[in-house]
Amino acid sequence: PQPDGATNAVEGADPLATFGEFAAESIRRLDAMTNAPDILVMSMYDADADEVAAFEELIGSHGGLGGSQTRAFLLSPADWPLFEAPIVGAPAVYRQLRAWLERYVGIVYAPHA
């Protein structure tokens, strides 16, 4: 959902274009968090090298946008459907895994608060 008055309109070059199809949705999800930052600093993504310029001294960028990390996958039997698509963010991954476990594995969880 869009905040009141918000649109997906972009004037000029889209600064999120190289970060993947769900970059804007990921940024909106972050912005909706109660502990969202006042200022968000994002690094760059080099599409030719398929690399992000991480701020930490690691190979990737934990929770960042761009590169192969935006093409994560869940391996499941082919006949187990996605109940929510696209899956964006850790809470959506949790809901999907929990739904599969409840429906196909028979694990019964207490109601989720």
C-alpha positions as semicolon CSV with decimal commas, in nm:
position;residue;x (nm);y (nm);z (nm)
1;P;0,000;0,000;0,000
2;Q;0,108;0,353;-0,078
3;P;0,121;0,621;0,192
4;D;-0,142;0,894;0,152
5;G;-0,068;1,096;-0,159
6;A;0,227;0,877;-0,262
7;T;0,262;0,747;-0,616
8;N;0,516;0,539;-0,802
9;A;0,589;0,834;-1,032
10;V;0,955;0,920;-1,082
11;E;1,082;1,241;-1,239
12;G;1,408;1,192;-1,425
13;A;1,624;0,884;-1,379
14;D;1,487;0,628;-1,132
15;P;1,749;0,597;-0,855
16;L;1,624;0,246;-0,768
17;A;1,616;0,108;-1,125
18;T;1,935;-0,099;-1,096
19;F;1,843;-0,243;-0,755
20;G;1,581;-0,487;-0,879
21;E;1,210;-0,520;-0,937
22;F;1,109;-0,500;-0,570
23;A;1,349;-0,226;-0,455
24;A;1,079;0,037;-0,406
25;E;0,863;-0,208;-0,210
26;S;1,163;-0,294;0,009
27;I;1,229;0,074;0,081
28;R;0,861;0,133;0,163
29;R;0,872;-0,168;0,399
30;L;1,178;-0,025;0,573
31;D;1,018;0,318;0,600
32;A;0,709;0,169;0,768
33;M;0,916;0,017;1,051
34;T;0,892;0,189;1,388
35;N;1,271;0,194;1,410
36;A;1,326;0,322;1,056
37;P;1,624;0,552;1,018
38;D;1,586;0,926;0,980
39;I;1,846;0,908;0,703
40;L;1,900;0,599;0,488
41;V;2,238;0,572;0,320
42;M;2,253;0,322;0,035
43;S;2,559;0,218;-0,152
44;M;2,584;0,163;-0,526
45;Y;2,528;-0,148;-0,732
46;D;2,751;-0,222;-1,030
47;A;2,531;-0,420;-1,271
48;D;2,825;-0,510;-1,498
49;A;3,018;-0,672;-1,213
50;D;2,699;-0,782;-1,028
51;E;2,848;-0,640;-0,709
52;V;2,743;-0,397;-0,439
53;A;2,984;-0,162;-0,266
54;A;2,929;-0,280;0,092
55;F;3,000;-0,058;0,390
56;E;3,132;-0,351;0,592
57;E;3,434;-0,562;0,511
58;L;3,237;-0,860;0,387
59;I;3,176;-1,006;0,045
60;G;2,809;-0,903;0,031
61;S;2,582;-0,652;0,189
62;H;2,354;-0,794;0,458
63;G;2,001;-0,676;0,390
64;G;2,108;-0,456;0,102
65;L;1,968;-0,409;-0,245
66;G;2,123;-0,508;-0,576
67;G;2,323;-0,800;-0,703
68;S;2,268;-1,170;-0,658
69;Q;2,143;-1,120;-0,301
70;T;1,819;-0,985;-0,447
71;R;1,762;-1,317;-0,621
72;A;1,724;-1,534;-0,312
73;F;1,515;-1,851;-0,329
74;L;1,321;-2,095;-0,114
75;L;1,365;-2,458;-0,215
76;S;1,041;-2,652;-0,175
77;P;0,846;-2,925;-0,348
78;A;0,703;-2,798;-0,676
79;D;0,342;-2,857;-0,569
80;W;0,373;-2,636;-0,257
81;P;0,228;-2,301;-0,369
82;L;0,332;-1,955;-0,262
83;F;0,060;-1,811;-0,042
84;E;0,198;-1,459;-0,071
85;A;0,381;-1,333;-0,375
86;P;0,611;-1,163;-0,412
87;I;0,788;-1,253;-0,091
88;V;0,953;-0,932;0,028
89;G;1,130;-0,918;0,363
90;A;1,200;-1,159;0,644
91;P;0,844;-1,148;0,788
92;A;0,704;-1,265;0,453
93;V;0,959;-1,550;0,440
94;Y;0,854;-1,649;0,794
95;R;0,483;-1,648;0,703
96;Q;0,548;-1,861;0,394
97;L;0,763;-2,117;0,577
98;R;0,516;-2,138;0,864
99;A;0,224;-2,189;0,625
100;W;0,408;-2,471;0,446
101;L;0,503;-2,640;0,773
102;E;0,149;-2,619;0,906
103;R;-0,020;-2,736;0,586
104;Y;0,222;-2,996;0,450
105;V;0,430;-3,113;0,746
106;G;0,156;-3,103;1,008
107;I;0,336;-2,888;1,262
108;V;0,084;-2,703;1,476
109;Y;0,193;-2,366;1,610
110;A;0,035;-2,151;1,878
111;P;-0,143;-1,846;1,733
112;H;0,105;-1,586;1,614
113;A;0,088;-1,259;1,811
